[in-house]
């Protein structure tokens, strides 16, 4: 029985080490994320200061991330729905 207990302690120790490592990695990534968010805020402020519409810039970035086929399908559906309600 003593061997079983020591094996459990080793597993617990290993699991504890892994958990600590994972938590520390998440914390570092959260710090990196905060820094990136601050950088993005600065860039958007710069764009706004130069007279650009930040809302439109965000939309352009979102559109550029999309797959071309998916974007075209979405645009076609928007056009269809707008036509259906007499919005065009």
RARAJO-V546743 format. One record per backbone hydrogen bond with DSSP energy under -0.5 kcal/mol. NH is the residue of the N-H (numbers start at 0). CO is the residue of the C=O. If there is no record, write none. Layout:
BEGIN
{{NH	CO} {NH	CO}}
END
This chain:
BEGIN
{{4	0} {5	1} {6	2} {7	3} {8	4} {9	5} {10	6} {11	7} {12	8} {13	9} {14	10} {15	11} {16	12} {17	13} {18	14} {19	15} {20	16} {21	17} {22	18} {23	19} {24	20} {25	21} {26	22} {27	23} {28	24} {29	25} {30	26} {31	27} {32	28} {33	29} {34	30} {35	31} {36	32} {37	33} {38	34} {39	35} {40	36} {41	37} {42	38} {43	39} {44	40} {45	41} {46	42} {47	43} {48	44} {49	45} {50	47} {51	46} {53	51} {56	52} {57	53} {58	54} {59	55} {60	56} {61	57} {62	58} {63	59} {64	60} {65	61} {65	62} {70	66} {71	67} {72	68} {73	69} {74	70} {75	71} {76	72} {77	73} {78	74} {79	75} {80	76} {81	77} {82	78} {83	79} {84	80} {85	82} {86	81} {87	81}}
END
